[in-house]
């Protein structure tokens, strides 16, 4: 390679590793409250706290860092273009093999036959298989995977290129593994090679997504599901041992209910988060005996944490979030199977001193809000807002790019929506929430059937 590439792992990856052994205080609680009054005339049955919701800081990292990285990337000249899935499929029809390369793997993810392509969202396109560039600085795309070959393009940190093959080539950085990628340059579709040490492959795991939806659908065949209701601990403060903010399974104390092994508050328990779907089997005095599909077992939950009148009885719309691949897809559920409505990149939560992972499991789509405000870390000061939000557990939403208020003459001013962050779809960077491009968050906001909708988080 003519250009030497210096490999420096991204700073936020170091934070990921260092933050795994954290202990954090839970947010200050207002104590046990009475069961909220419900407005029966509202189909979404918002509680008072929901109507006036202001959330914790939804950003795991400083939003300014994301905006700065985005601005620096957009200032680069001669940027290469990224392919759509349709462009990739057309391109590979005429793709020639190169005899000097041994192909180890083809990246050709397809929709399962039982999923119909009915995509309605086309902004911010991405291919089903892509290479996330993880090297700092410019990364060279070579004509062939051998040292000294001609450079035919450059990418920037956190770019996503259409991924074609994994091949053997010349040795670099102690490895002879390369990725063949496709891109657009000066109006022409081209292919080239990037060394495997400079990026990581990502894919849409449609098979896993389908399995998760089928599992939830099977649960609904057996009968309606309820869900845990303890947003902001409004139905009671869960018991807690010690000062850890999560239990041994990674589930958060705040916004949760205790799930006891027996119908006894002195028995062992674990936390089951707000919004998680459960099945009521029977009741024993002050407890509902429930099956929790996400946990794969039966537990006893105090009655104040489940509203027996609000259920999920059928599934029309579902969003599946893949926190490993940092992408997501939305599906319409019909008698003939699943329709793929959208697929895009997303950013999930990172564990840290002031942030939490996005919780795994099956959740009810609880409420839609055109925007909600969030606080600055460690204060009661409102820092900004997130647009086009769908809440599915605790204070966690699927939402658009956060907007920090600006200040003019001592007043907070809304600078307007932000469509894009270069960090979306790379690595976890939020606080529990699932960050989307704003145009996709708006699409979901308008599309989601909140009464018959669900959100599933997989890995």
N, C-alpha and C positions, 0 to 999 in steps of 0.2 A: 504494500500500500504506500502511495506517495505521501499520504498525510498520516502522521502518527497520532493515534487517538489516545488520549489520557483517560484512563478509567478511574473515575471517582464516584463511589456510591453516593447517592443523593442523601442530603443531610436528614431529610425526614425519615428515611429508612432506618437510620441510626436511632432515631427517637422511637420507632416502632419496637425495636429490640429492647431498648432501655426501659420502656414503660410497662413491660409485662408484669412486673412484680409490685404493682402499685397498691397503696392503701389510701382511700380517700374518705373524707367526711361526706355523709349524705347531706342534701340541702336541708336547711332548717325547716322543720315541719310545724304546721299550725295546730297540731294535735288532732285527735279524732273529731270528725265533724258529723253532723246529722246527714242522713241520706238526702241527696240533693232533690229539690223539687223539679219535676219534669213537666215541660209544656207539652201537653198531649197534642196540641195543634201543629207542632213542628215535627216533620217526618224524621229529621236527624236527631231529635230529642236532646238538644244541647243543654248542658247544665250551666249554672251561672258562671262557674269557673271557666268553662269552655268558651262562653261568649266573650269573656274579658281576658282571654288567655294572653299572657306574656311568658315566653319560655326562657330557659337558661340559654347561655351562649351556645349556638348551634354549630360553631366552628371549632374543630379540634386544634387547628393551627390558625394563626393570625390571617384573616382574610386578605390583608394587604400583601402577604407573601404570594398568595394565589394570583392576585391582580397584577403584581409586579412580574411574576413569571410569564403571565399571559401577555403583558405589554412587551416584554423583551422578545418573546417569540414572534409576535406580530410585526416587530420592527425589522426582522431579518429579511434581507433582500433575496430574490430568486428562490422563494419558497417552493418546494415541490408540492404537488397536489395529491390528495388521498382519494382512493377509488371507492365507488359504491359497490355493493355486492353484485349488482347486475353488470357493471363494468368489468369486475374481476372475472365473472363467468364467461363473458364474451372474450376477454383477453386470453384465458387459458385454453380456449378452443384451438387457438393457433400457436400455443406455446410449444417451442421446440426444446427437446432435451439436449443437454450438452455432454458430449461423450466423456469429457474428462472428469465429470462429477458422478459420484455414486449417490443416488437418491435414497435416503434413509426413511423419509416419511413425507407423505403428501398431506397438505392441509386443505381439505375440501369438505368442510362441515356443510351438511344439507339439512333441511327441515325433515323431521320424521314424516312418513307418509300420512299419518293421522293428524297432522297439523297443516291447515290450508293457509297459504300466503294471502292475507287480506290487509296488507300494510297500508296504513292511512297517514303515517307521519314520515316525512321525507327530508326534513331539515337535519343538519349535522349527521350526514350518512357515515356508515362504517361497514366494513365487511364482516362476515361471520367469523373469519380467522384473521388475526392481525398481530403484528409484532410491535410491542411497546418498547420504544427506545429508552434505556435506563442509563446510558452513558452521559456524562456531563459534556457540554460543548458540542461542536459539530461532529457528526458521525458520517464517515464516508460510505457511500454505496459503490461497490466495485463492479466492474464488468464481469469478472470471473473471481471465484474464491481462491485466489492464489496471491502470494505476496508480489507486489510490484505491478499489479494490474491497473488499468486505467480507471480513475475515479469518474463516475458518471452522474454523481449527485451527492448532496449532503442533507442530513436531517438534523433536527434539534432534539434536545432532551425532552422526553415525554411525547414525542411524535408517535403516531400509530400508522403503520404501513400494512398494506394488504399482504398476507402471508401465504406463500405458495408451497415451499418445500423446505425440508431440513436435509442438508447434503454434506458429504465429506469434501474437504478441499485442502488448501495449504495450511500449515500449522501457524497459529498466531496466539500469543498469550498462553501457550501450553496446550492448545486444543486445535483440532482440525475440523470442527463442526461449524457450519455456516448456515444462514437462512437465506433462501431466495425470496425476494419481495417484489411487489409491483407498485408502481407509482405513476403519476402524471408529471411530465416536464415539458414546458413550452407547447402545450396542447397535444402532446404525444404520449401514449401509454408505453411505459418501458418496464423492464425488469432488471434486477441486479442482485448483489449479495452483500450481506452484513454479517460480521462475525458474531457467533452465538454469545460471546461475552458482553456484547454491547446492547442486548435487548432480551426480552422475555416474551414467549408466545402466549397469546390469549385467544379464547374462543367463546362463542355463545353455546352454553351447554343445554341445547334445546331438549335433549333426551331427559336430563335431570329435571328440567323445568316441567316437562310433561308428566314425569313420574310424580312430582310433588302435587301438581294439580289433580291428577287422577286419584291420589291418596285422599285429598280433601273431598273430591267428588264422591268417593266411596263412603266417606264418613257421612256425607249428607244423604246418601241413599238410605243409610240406617236411621236417619232422623235428624231433626233440626239441631243446630249447635248454638250454644250461648257463648259469652265471652267475659273475661275478667274486667271489672270496672273499678279502677282505683286511680284515675288520673289525678295527679298532685296529692295523692293520699286522701282524697276527699271523702272516702268511705271508711277510713281508718288507717292507723299507722301500723305497718307490719311489725311483728316482734323482731328483735335483732340481738345477736350475740357478738360482742366486740364492736369495733368501729369500722370494719370493712364495708365498702359500698356495694359489693357484689357477693353472691354466695359461691360455693365451690364449683358450680356449673357455669359461672359467669353471668348469672341473672341478677339484675339490679334490685336493691332493697326498695328504693323510692319508686313510686308508681306501680307497686306490686301487691300481691296478696299472698298470705302464707298457705301453702298446700301441705296439709298434715298427712302423715302416714295412717293415722287412725282418727276417729272423731273425738279427739282429745287435744286441747291446746298445750298439754305437756308432752305430747309425742313429738318425734322428729319431724322436721318440715323442710321444705325448700321454697324458693320464691317462684311464683308464676306471674308474669308481667301483665300489666294492663293491656287489654285488647286481644290477648291470646284466646284462641277458640277452645272450648271445652264442651263436653257432653254431660248433662245432668242425668245421673243414673237413678238416684233416689235422694231422700233427705232424712237426716237424723238430727232431730232437735235443732240446734243452731247451725248445722252444717249441711251443705250440699255434698253428696257423694258424687264425684265427677270422674270421668275419663278425660285425660289430657293427651290428645293424639301426638302433639309435639314431644311429650315426655315418654309416651308409650307405656302409660300406667295409670292406676286409679289412686285418687287422693281425696281428702276431705277439706273443703274450702268454706270458711265462715260465710253465712248467707249474705251478709251486707256487701260482699264483693262481687255478687252476680245479680243482675237484674233479670228475673225470670220472664219478663214481658218482652225483652228485646232479643231477637234471635237472627241467625243466618239460616234460612230454610232452603234457599237455592242459590246457585252460584252462576252469575251472568258474566261478571268481569273479574279478572284477577291479574295482579302485577307480581311477577316473580323476580326477586333481586338476588343476584349472585355476588356475595361479598368476597369470594376468592378471585373471580375474574373481573370484578368491578364493572359489571354490566347488568342489564335488566331487560325484560321483555314483558309486554302486556298481551293478554289473550281474552278473546270472547269465547264463552263456553256455550256450545249448542248441542243439540241431540246428535248431530253427525260427527262431533269431535271438537277440536280446538281451532280457532282462527287466530293467526298471528296478526296483531293490530299494530304493534310497534316494537322496535328493538333499538337500544341505544346504550351509551355509556352512562355510568353513574359513579358516585363517590359515597362510600359508607363511613361509619364511625370508627374512630381509632381509640384504643384504651390509653388513657393518660391521666395526668393529675387533675384535669378539669374536663375530661371527656370519656365517653363510653363507646364500646362496640355497638354496631347495629345488631339487635337481638335476633337470633335464629328462631324460626318457628312459623306457625300458621296464625294469622291475625285477621280480625275483622277490619275492613275499611270503615273507620268510625265516623269521620266528619271531614268535609271539605271547607277550606277557608281561603278566600282570595289572597289573603296575606296574614302573617302573624309577626309580632315584634319579638325581639330577643334581647337579653341583657348582656352587658359587658361582664367578663369574668370577675367574680368576687365582689360585684357591686349590684345595686338596684337601679343602675343607670341603663336606660334603653340605648342600645348600640345601633340597631338597624332592624331590618325586617326581611322575611323570605316570602316570595310571591307564589301563588298557585299551589297551595299545600293540601295534602291528604294525610290526615293523622291516622296512624295505625297502632301505635303502642306508646303509652306514656306521653312524653313531650316530643316523640319522634315522628317526623313527617317525611313524605316524599315531597320535595319542593324545588323551586327554581334557584338560580344563583342568588346568594344572599346579597343584600344591598346595605351598606353602612351609611347612616345618615351623615350629611355634612352640616356644618354649623355656619350660619350667617347672622351677624348681629345678635348673637346669643340665642338664636332660634335654630331648631333642627330642621334641615331641609332635605327633601327626598330628591336625590340626583337622577332618579329614574331607573328602569329595569336594566339589568346586565344580562345579555344572552349567553355569553360563552366564558368558560374558564379553561385554560389549557391543561389544568390538573384534573379535570373531570375524567373518570375512567382510568386512573393511573394507580393510586394507592389510597388506602383509607386516610381521610383528612378531616372528617366532620365529627360532630358530637352526636352520635346515635342516628341522626337524620340521614336521609338518602338524597344527596344533591344531584339534580338534573340540570341539563341545559334548560333555560327558562322557557323556550318555545315548546319543549317536550313536557315540562311540568304543566304548562297551560293546556296542552293537548289532553293530558291525563285528567286534569281538573274538569274539563268540559265533557270528557268521555265517561269517566267512572260512574257506574251505577252504585251509589254509596249504600243503598239498602241491601243490594245483592252482590256486593263486592268484597274481595279479600286481597290481602297482601301476604306473600310467602317469601321468607328470607332463607336462602340455601347457601351452601358452600361446596 
